[in-house]
């Protein structure tokens, strides 16, 4: 029964986490970037607690994946970990952990700062303050964009590894 629950949480969490990242990175953000709708869209996502749920999906996916690998490998035994499936699950798991770290410690904080700076810009600051904010916003956008694309790319690698591992 434990394995069924772990697999269900792992697969559904992974779908929500990686799928949501793919949708946001390749469709949502490019569609609203630089438009007047961007602040309202981000505010709506924040109201619906997307930025709270996404890391929760990520941590649940990672933790259940670690437990599933522990069970499959009988405690990370070398005889399993050196097989094709063991190596592939390990590579996918490592990619997922790095993606989670990028998301939580780089992308999310940059996004929070971007939201705060956007609110300051909406308050019609003086020209010199507006210029300073614009430069800071651009730096944060680049950092957030790179971290998001890195996390999404690693999430795709993790999902592909999970889908293929049993056949390696």
Secondary structure, DSSP 8 states (H G I E B T S, - for coil): -HHHHHHHHHHHHHIIIIIHHHHIIIIIHHHHTTSTTHHHHHHHHHHTTHHHHHHHHHHHHHHHHHHHHHHHTTTT-HHHHTSHHHHHHHHHHHHHHHHHHHIIIIIHHHHHHHHHHHHHHHT---HHHHHHHHHHHHHHHHHHHHHHHHHHHHHHHHHHHHHHGGG-
